[in-house]
Amino acid sequence: MDSHAEFLRMVVQDDTLPDALLRGEWQTAPMSEKERAMLAYAVEITVDATRVSPATLDGLRAHGFDDTGILQITMIASWFNYINRMADALGVGR
C-alpha cells in the first residue's frame, strides 16, 4: 500500500489524504461525498459482495454515477481483491 500512497501523494501534492487512507480513515479523509460513496461501495464489495443491494446501487446513482461508472468501480475493486488475494496466498512481498 505504501507505493499506492506515494503515487497518490504525487498526484494530489499533499500528505493529508494519503496519510488518512493509510490509517484506514477513509470515512473522514478529505474528499468529496461522491468519492466517499465510491469507497464505501468498494469496501462493501470487499467485505461481503452479497450484501450489495439495489439500494446500494441507487445510492451510487444519487451521487452521480451512471451504470457504466458503477460497473467500472465494481470491476476495479473486484480485480484488486482478486490480485491481492493471489499475492497474499503466494507470499508475494513476504
Contacts in CASP RR format, 6 or more apart in sequence:
PFRMAT RR
TARGET T0000
AUTHOR 0000-0000-0000
METHOD contacts of the structure
MODEL  1
MDSHAEFLRMVVQDDTLPDALLRGEWQTAPMSEKERAMLAYAVEITVDAT
RVSPATLDGLRAHGFDDTGILQITMIASWFNYINRMADALGVGR
1 22 0 8 1.000
2 22 0 8 1.000
5 18 0 8 1.000
5 19 0 8 1.000
5 21 0 8 1.000
5 22 0 8 1.000
6 18 0 8 1.000
8 17 0 8 1.000
8 18 0 8 1.000
8 21 0 8 1.000
9 15 0 8 1.000
9 18 0 8 1.000
12 18 0 8 1.000
16 29 0 8 1.000
16 30 0 8 1.000
17 29 0 8 1.000
17 30 0 8 1.000
17 31 0 8 1.000
20 26 0 8 1.000
20 28 0 8 1.000
20 29 0 8 1.000
20 30 0 8 1.000
21 29 0 8 1.000
26 36 0 8 1.000
26 39 0 8 1.000
26 43 0 8 1.000
27 36 0 8 1.000
27 40 0 8 1.000
29 36 0 8 1.000
31 39 0 8 1.000
33 63 0 8 1.000
34 63 0 8 1.000
34 64 0 8 1.000
34 65 0 8 1.000
37 59 0 8 1.000
37 60 0 8 1.000
37 63 0 8 1.000
37 65 0 8 1.000
38 60 0 8 1.000
38 63 0 8 1.000
38 65 0 8 1.000
38 73 0 8 1.000
41 52 0 8 1.000
41 56 0 8 1.000
41 60 0 8 1.000
41 70 0 8 1.000
41 73 0 8 1.000
41 74 0 8 1.000
41 77 0 8 1.000
42 73 0 8 1.000
42 77 0 8 1.000
44 51 0 8 1.000
44 52 0 8 1.000
44 56 0 8 1.000
45 52 0 8 1.000
45 74 0 8 1.000
45 77 0 8 1.000
45 78 0 8 1.000
45 81 0 8 1.000
46 77 0 8 1.000
46 81 0 8 1.000
49 78 0 8 1.000
57 70 0 8 1.000
60 70 0 8 1.000
60 73 0 8 1.000
61 70 0 8 1.000
65 73 0 8 1.000
86 92 0 8 1.000
87 93 0 8 1.000
END
